[in-house]
Amino acid sequence: MKHIISPLDLSVAELSDVLELAQEIIKEPKKYSNVCNGKKLATLFYEPSTRTRLSFEAAMLNLGGSVLGFSSADSSSAAKGESVADTIRVISSYADICAMRHPKEGAPYVAAEYSTIPVINAGDGGHNHPTQTLTDLLTIKTLKGRLEHLTIGFCGDLKFGRTVHSLINAMVRYPNVKFVLISPLELRIPEYLREEVLIENKIPYKEVQKLEEVLPELDLLYMTRVQKERFFNEEDYIRLKDSYILDMKKMAYAKQDMLVLHPLPRVNEISTEVDNDPRAVYFKQAEFGVYVRMALIMMLLEVHTTC
């Protein structure tokens, strides 16, 4: 039995297998519509979510399985003080696989320690979001045709953005990948990520504060919102929330084949006028999330199409 708590829980070869299966599902979705008949996915979401929760549910339903679970801690026994360990012990007897989102870093790891079914981390605080990373990788591989030889710009909240942390961890395993980290000083990437991932692996990177200066050199721009829920001080959030807004004036600096990604939800960091630019692929990215979660569920449950 395998759990997916971090993107690093999958080897490069396993990542390749998942992405290839997802691309096959995109081509022939009906071929996979019954492979999870009789299987149940539990969605344990202690934190609000739209895309991640619904895409997990859509993925399992598309595979012919069924879904049970809760969408907030208030609607679970966590409100009564039940521990994650006790919850997963019970859920393990109800479902075949579990997707968990939790505001505390490490909670899905604790669940995996006590679970008898595969646990997928659907986001834990500011730490990891491996299935969003798989979604990002599928988007890049499908639309760019490669995962290597890329210059990737990350813009916005790089301190608390778990999607940024996860994707950096995944991309450093591919050759000739460079990072441009664009943020206010207060929202730069955590020190451990800079020291233990980038510097230790000798990955080329630079940290800048102005988006326009680096746009011409980027193959990919990964925008993020400044997350109000990660701030202890509302004054800091108000001061920083509009630090970077991508509009068509800024897009004029970018390459004609640069792709704009965003894990969503968007607030105002990407102007709606950018939506019509063919380089804006964040809604396609959200669509890809269903297919890659279908592939991951199939891998963890070890089910295969009989067609």
LONUTI-782958 format. One record per atom (N, C-alpha, C, O): x, y, z. Coordinates in steps of 0.02 Angstrom, whole numbers, plus 50000, padded with zeros to 5 digits. Example, Ala and Ser with C-alpha at 12.3 -4.5 7.8 and 13.67 -1.06 7.14 Angstrom:
2
506604971650390
506154977550390
506604983550390
507124983450423
506424988850354
506844994750357
506455000250394
506705005750402
This chain:
307
500424994050000
500005000050000
500445006250000
500945006650036
500265011149959
500655017249952
500235023349971
499645023649954
500535028150005
500215034550020
500555039949980
501145039349964
500185045349965
500485051049930
500405057149975
499885060549976
500925058650013
500925064250060
501315070050031
501155075850043
501835068549993
502265073449961
502365071549888
502305065649871
502515076349844
502665074549775
503255069749769
503315065949721
503695069849820
504285065649819
504125058349836
504565054049832
503505056949855
503295050049867
503235046149802
503165040049802
503255049749746
503265046549680
503945047649648
504195053249646
504245042249624
504875042949588
504755046249521
504175046949500
505275048349488
505205051449422
504865046549374
504455048549332
505045040149379
504735035049336
503995034249352
503585033649306
503815034349416
503115033849436
502715039949413
502145039449391
503035045849420
502715051949395
502565051449321
502025053249298
503055048949284
502965048049212
502395043349196
502005044549150
502335037849235
501795033149225
501115036249237
500645035249199
501065040149292
500425043449308
500235048449254
499655048649233
500715052349231
500575057349180
500375054149114
499935056549079
500715048749096
500545045249034
499845042249038
499465042448989
499675039449096
498995036649104
498475042249100
497955041349069
498615047949131
498155053649128
498045055849056
497485057449036
498575056049017
498515057948946
498105052848907
497745054648861
498165046448925
497755041348893
497015042248912
496575041348870
496885044048975
496205045148997
495895051148960
495305051048941
496295056348949
496055062148911
495835060048841
495325062348816
496215055548810
496065053348742
495445048948739
495035049548694
495385044348788
494845039448786
494515038648855
494595033448886
494155043648879
493885043348947
493385037548958
493365034749013
493005035848907
492505030448915
492835023748930
492525019448961
493435022848907
493805016648918
493915015248992
494025009549012
493895020549033
494065019949104
493445021049149
493525021849209
492855021049120
492255023149157
491995018049207
491555019549247
492275011849207
492025006849254
492575003349293
492454998349326
493185005949291
493745002349321
493715002349398
494044998249430
493345007049428
493295007349501
492595005549526
492395007749580
492225001649488
491574999249511
491644995849579
492074991449588
491234997949627
491254994949693
491764998049740
491784996149799
492175002649715
492675005949757
492405012649784
492005015949751
492625014449845
492385020649876
492985025149894
493495022849919
492895031549879
493375036749898
493085040849955
492515043249950
493465041550010
493255045950065
493615052650058
494235052750053
493245058150057
493545064850053
493475068050122
492935069950143
494035068750156
494055071650224
494355078650219
494965079450221
493915083550213
494145090350202
493995094650264
493435096850275
494525095650303
494485099650364
494545107150349
494525111350394
494635108750285
494745115550263
494355116550198
494295111950158
494075122550186
493665123650126
494045122350062
494645123550057
493685119850012
493985118549947
493425118049895
492885115549909
493565120349835
493105119449779
493405114549729
493165108949721
493945116749695
494235112749641
494505106149666
494365100949635
494895106149720
495215099849740
494695094649761
494725088949738
494235096549805
493735091749828
493295089349771
493195083349763
493025094049732
492575092049678
492935088149623
492635083749592
493575089749611
493925086049559
494085078949583
494085074249542
494225078049647
494305071249674
493655067349666
493655061549646
493105070549684
492465067149679
492285065549607
492055060049591
492405070449562
492275069249491
492715063649464
492485059549425
493345063449486
493805058349464
493545051349482
493535046849440
493345050549545
493105043949567
492445042049532
492355036249513
492005046749524
491365045349490
491495043749416
491165039349388
491965047149385
492135045749315
492415038649306
492365035749252
492715036049360
492995029349358
492485023949377
492645018049377
491875026049392
491345021349409
491295019849483
490895015649504
491695023249524
491675022249596
491175026849630
490795030349597
491185027049696
490735031349734
491125035349786
491715033849798
490805040349815
491145045149859
490755046049923
490135046249922
491105046649979
490815048650042
491305053150078
491895053250061
491065056950128
491525061250163
491195067550189
490585068150190
491625072350209
491375078750234
491785084450204
492355083450183
491485090350202
491795096050168
492045101450216
492305106650193
491975100350281
492245105150330
492315101650397
491965096850411
492775104150438
492885101150504
492255101650547
492125097250588
491865107050538
491265108150578
490745102750567
490325101550611
490765099550509
490265094350495
490535087350508
490245082350486
491095086950545
491395080450562
491475080050638
491345084950673
491685074250662
491795073350733
492405077150759
492545077150819
492775080150713
493325084450735
493065090150778
493405092550823
492445092350765
492135097650804
492025095450876
491955099550921
492015088850887
491935086150955
492605084650987
492645082651045
493145085550948
493805084350975
494125077850954
494645075950980
493815074250905
494105067850883
494765069150847
494825073950808
495255064950859
495915065650828
495905063050756
495465059150737
496395065450717
496475062950648
496605055450648
496345051850606
496995053150697
497165046050700
496535041750710
496455036550678
496095043950754
495485040150766
495015040450706
494695035450688
494975046350675
494535047050617
494735042350561
494315038950531
495385042150547
495615037950490
495545030550506
495435026550460
495605028650569
495495021650588
494785019450569
494675013950544
494305023950583
493605022450568
493475022550492
493165017950465
493735027850459
493615028550387
493925022650348
493665020750296
494465019950374
494795014350340
494325008250332
494425004150287
493825007750374
493355002150369
492755003950325
492324999650312
492715010250303
492145012450262
492325013250189
491895012550145
492965014850174
493165016650106
493785012850085
494115009650126
493955013350021
494535009949993
495135014649986
495705012349980
495015021149986
495535026149976
495295032750005
494685033850008
495745037050026
495555043150060
495955049150033
496555048650021
495615054750024
495935061150008
495815065850067
495245066950085
496345068550096
496275072750155
496585079650145
497155080250122
496195084850162
496465091650166
496415093850238
495905092850271
496945096950263
496965099050333
497365105450341
497875106250306
497165110050384
497535116350392
498205115450427
498635119850423
498305109850462
498935108850498
499425104750457
499265099350432
500035107350450
500565103750416
500685096950450
500735096550511
500725091750409
500875085150436
500285080950455
500365074950469
499675083750455
499085079850474
498975073850428
498835068450454
499045074450361
498965068550319
499505063150332
499375057250324
500105065350353
500625060550371
500415056550432
500525050450434
500125059950481
499875056450541
499325051450520
499315045750544
498875053650476
498345049250453
498635042950420
498395037450432
499145043950379
499455038250344
499755033250393
499755027250379
499995035650450
500295031250500
499785026350529
499965020850549
499155028450531
498625024450563
498135021350514
497695017550534
498215022950450
497725020750400
497885013850372
498465011850367
497355010250355
497445003850320
497235004550247
497184999450211
497095010650224
496945011950154
497415017450129
497675021250171
497535018150064
497975023550040
497705030450057
497105031750050
498145034750081
497965041650098
498305046350048
498905045850035
497915050950019
498185056049974
498125062750009
497585064750031
498685066250014
498685072950042
498385077749991
498655078749937
497815080750009
497485085549965
497645092749986
497285097449969
498195093550024
498415100150047
498455100350122
497945099350156
499055101750149
499115102350223
499465108950240
500075109650233
499055113750261
499315120250280
499725123450225
499505123450167
500305126050242
500745129050192
501285124250169
501805126350142
501175117750178
501705112850168
501695109850097
502095111850055
501235105150084
501245101550020
500545101149990
500035101550025
500535100249924
499905099249887
500085094949827
500075097349770
500235088449838
500505084349784
500055083349724
500305082849668
499395083049734
498975081949674
498905088249633
498775087949573
498985094149664
499025100249624
499675100249584
499685102549527
500205097649614
500835097049578
500775092449518
501025093949464
500435086849527
500315082249471
499915085749416
500055084949357
499425089649437
499025093549389
499465098449351
499405099049290
499905101849387
500365106649355
500825103149306
500935105549250
501105097349327
501555093649283
501205091249220
501485091549165
500585088849228
500205086649169
500075092449122
500125091749061
499905098249150
499785104249109
500405106149071
500375107549010
500975106349105
501605108249073
501805103249020
501985105148964
501775096849037
501995091648990
501545091448928
501785090748872
500885092248938
500415091948882
500465098048838
500455097448776
500525103948867
500495110148828
501185112648807
501245116148757
501705110748844
502385112648825
502765106948790
503235108148753
502535100848803
502845095148772
503455092548808
503775087848784
503625095448866
504225093348903
504185095748975
503795100248992
504595092749017
504655094849087
505375097049102
505535098749160
505805097049052
506495099049062
506645105249018
506245107148976
507235108249030
507455114048991
506925119748993
506705122148942
506745121749055
506235126849064
506475132049115
506815130449163
506275138349103
506365143649152
505675145349179
505235147649142
505585144249244
504925144849275
504925150549324
505355150849369
504465155149316
504375160649363
503805159249410
503255157449388
503925159949474
503405159449525
503285166449553
503755169749574
502665168549554
502515175549572
501965175949624
501445172749618
502085180049676
501575181349726
501785179049795
502315180949820
501365174849826
501485172449893
501895166049890
501625160549882
502545166649895
502995160849891
503165158149960
503475152849966
502975161750012
503105159550081
502605154450104
502795149250132
501965155850094
501435151450119
501145147050064
500735142550079
501335148150001
501015144649945
501245137449940
501785136049913
500835132849965
501025125749964
501075122949893
501455118349880
500695125849847
500735123549777
501425125249748
501705121349709
501695130949767
502365133049745
502895128349774
503335125949738
502845126949839
503335122749872
503335115749841
503865112849828
502745113049829
502695106349800
502975106049729
503335101349712
502815111049688
503035110949619
503795111849613
504115108749571
504075116149655
504805116949655
505135110249673
505615108149640
504885106949725
505165100449745
505135095349688
505595091349680
504595095549649
504525090749594
504975092549535
505275088149505
505005099049518
505355101049457
506115100749462
506455100349411
506385100949523
507115100749530
507395094049507
507995093349498
506965089049497
507195082449476
507275081849400
507485076649375
507085087249364
507145087049291
507735091449269
507875096549301
508085089449216
508705093049196
508575100049168
508075101349135
509055104349183
509075111149155
508435115049168
508155118049122
508215114949230
507645119049251
507905124749294
508295123749341
507685130849278
507895136749315
507275140049346
506735139749318
507365143249404
506815146449438
506945153949446
507495156049462
506415157849434
506425165049449
505875166149500
505285164949486
506065168449560
505605168949617
505425176249627
505845180249648
504805178049613
504575185049611
504095186249668
503535183649668
504305190249717
503865191449775
504115197449814
504685199649806
503675200249858
503925205049907
504415201549954
504405195449960
504835205449988
505325202550034
504985198350087
505245193150108
504385200550110
504035197050164
503745190350143
503585186150186
503685189250077
503355183150054
503825178750012
503605174949969
504475179350025
504955175149989
504905167950012
504615166450064
505175163349972
505135156249989
505445154950057
505905158550077
505215149850093
505505148150158
506245146450152
506475144050100
506615147650205
507335146550205
507515139250191
508005137850156
507115134550218
507275127450207
507245125650133
507645121650109
506765128650097
506695127150026
507295129949987
507545126849941
507505135950006
508085139049973
508725135049986
509105133649940
508825133250050
509455129950069
509465122550051
509955120150022
508935118950068
508935111650063
508735109049995
508905103449976
508375113149957
508135110749891
508525114149835
508815110749792
508535120749833
508855124349778
509615124349783
509955122149737
509875126849838
510605127449844
510935120549849
511435119349816
510645116149889
510955109449898
510975105549833
511445101749821
510475106549790
510445102949726
510755106949668
510715104849610
511055112749686
511385117049636
510915118949579
511095118749520
510305120949598
509795122949549
509865130549537
509855134349585
509935132749475
509975139949461
509315143449480
508775141249462
509385148949518
508795152749537
508995159949552
509575161449565
508505164349549
508605171149573
507965173749603
507415171649584
508025178249651
507455181249685
507415188649667
507905192349675
506845190649642
506745197549620
506085200149647
505665196349671
505995206749642
505375209749666
504935212549610
504345213949621
505215213449549
504825216349495
504695211249441
505155208249413
504055210149427
503845205249377
504055207149307
504295202949269
503955213449288
504085215649219
504815214349198
504945212949139
505275214849245
505985214249229
506175207249204
506635206449164
505805202149227
505995195249211
505515191749164
505665186249141
504945194749149
504455191549105
504745189149039
504575183749016
505175193049005
505425190948940
505815184448940
505885181248887
506085182248997
506495176248998
506115169949020
506405164549021
505475170649036
505105164949064
504775160649011
504505163148962
504805154049021
504415149248981
503735148049014
503235146748979
503715148549080
503105147549118
503065152849173
503575154449204
502475155549184
502365160049241
501825157049284
501255156049262
502005155449347
501535152349394
501315157749444
501685159449490
500715160249434
500445165549477
500105162549538
499815157049535
500145166049595
499795163849655
499465169849688
499665175549678
498945168449726
498615173749763
498955174649831
499265169949857
498905180649858
499125181849926
498565179349972
498015182049970
498705174150012
498185170550047
498025173650115
498445173450161
497445176550122
497255179850184
497265175050242
497455176950298
497065168650230
497005163850284
497675161750314
497695158650367
498235163550280
498895161650306
499205167250348
499745166350376
498875173050353
499155178750389
498875179150460
498285178050471
499305180750507
499095181950575
498895189250585
498505190850630
499145193550542
499035200650548
498675203250486
498945203050431
498055205750494
497665207950436
497985214050403
497905214950342
498325218250441
498655224050412
499195222050361
499265225150309
499565216650377
500075214150330
499745211550267
499995212750212
499185208150275
498835205450216
498595211150171
498685210850110
498285216250200
498025221950161
498605225550125
498525227650068
499165226050158
499745229550129
500035225750070
500295228850023
500005219050072
500355215050021
499895211849969
500145209449918
499235211949980
498795207949938
498785210049864
498645205949820
498935216249850
498925218549780
499635219749752
499735223649706
500115216149782
500825217249762
500935215949688
501325219449656
500605210849660
500715208949591
500055207449557
499675203049577
499915211249504
499315210149464
499525209449392
499815214049363
499395203649362
499575202349293
499025204849247
498455202649252
499195209449201
498715211949153
499015211649082
499585209349074
498645213749033
498885213248964
499485217748950
499895216248906
499535223148987
500115227548979
500755223748998
501265224348964
500725220049052
501305216049073
501415210149026
501985208249012
500865207149002
500925201348957
501295203148893
501575198748861
501295209548875
501655211748814
502405210548820
502755210248769
502665209948881
503375208748892
503555201348883
504145199648875
503055197048884
503185189748886
503265186748817
503055189548767
503585180848815
503645177048753
502955175148727
502475174548765
502915174248662
502285172348631
502065165248650
501475163548643
502535161148673
502345154348692
502415153248768
502395147548791
502485158548806
502485157848879
501785155748902
501285158248877
501745151248950
501105149148978
501005152249047
501475152749087
500395154349061
500225157049127
499815151749164
499265149849142
500075149449220
499725144549262
499515147849328
499805152849349
499005145049360
498765147449425
498375141749456
497955138749423
498515140049520
498155134549551
497425136149567
497035131549580
497245142549564
496575144949580
496405143149653
496665138249679
495975146949688
495565152349661
495955158749648
496445160349683
495735162349599
496005168949584
495605174249622
495005173649629
495955179249645
495605185049674
495655190749624
495195191749584
496205194449625
496295199749575
497005199849548
497205204749515
497395194649562
498095194649541
498195193449466
498725194649439
497665190949433
497665190649360
497045194249335
496485192249351
497145199449296
496585203149269
496175198649223
496455194449187
495515199349224
495085195149182
495215196149108
495045191849067
495525201749089
495685202849019
496205197848993
496245196648933
496595195049039
497105190149020
496785183349001
497095179348966
496165182249024
495845175749013
495795173948939
495815168048921
495725178948897
495635177648825
496295176848788
496305175348728
496855177848822
497515176848792
497635169248787
497555165848837
497835166748729
497955159448723
498495156748769
498545150748780
498905161248796
499435159148842
499165157848913
499515154848954
498555160048927
498245159048992
497915152148994
497415150948960
498205147549033
497975140549031
497715138149099
497665132149110
497555142749145
497375140649213
496705137049216
496615132849261
496235138549171
495605134749173
495695127849142
495385123049164
496115127249091
496305120749064
496675116649117
496575110649123
497095120049154
497465116949209
496985113849260
497095108149283
496455117349278
495955114749325
495615108549296
495465103849332
495475108649231
495165102949198
495635096849201
495415091249214
496275097949189
496765092549191
496795089249260
496975083449267
496605093049313
496625090449380
496195084249389
496375079749428
495635083849355
495195078049360
495545071949331
495535066549361
495845072749272
496155067049238
496755064349277
496855058249280
497155068749306
497745066349341
497545063049406
497885058349429
497005065349437
496765062049499
496455055249482
496505050649522
496145054649424
495905048149402
496485043249395
496445037549418
497015045549364
497605041249354
497915039349421
498125033549430
497955044049468
498265042649533
497845037649572
498115033049603
497185038549572
496745033849606
496835026849578
496875021949615
496855026349512
496955019749480
497615016649502
497645010649516
498145020649505
498795018049524
498795015549596
499055010149611
498505019549641
498515017649712
498065011649728
498215007649772
497525011049690
497075005449701
497274999349658
496974994049663
497775000449616
498034995049573
497474992049530
497414985949525
497084996449500
496564994149454
496764995849382
497135000649370
496524992049335
496714992949265
496104992049221
495634988549239
496124995249164
495584994349116
495624987349085
496174984649075
495044984449072
495034977749042
494934978148967
494924973148932
494874984448941
494754985448869
495404984448831
495414985048770
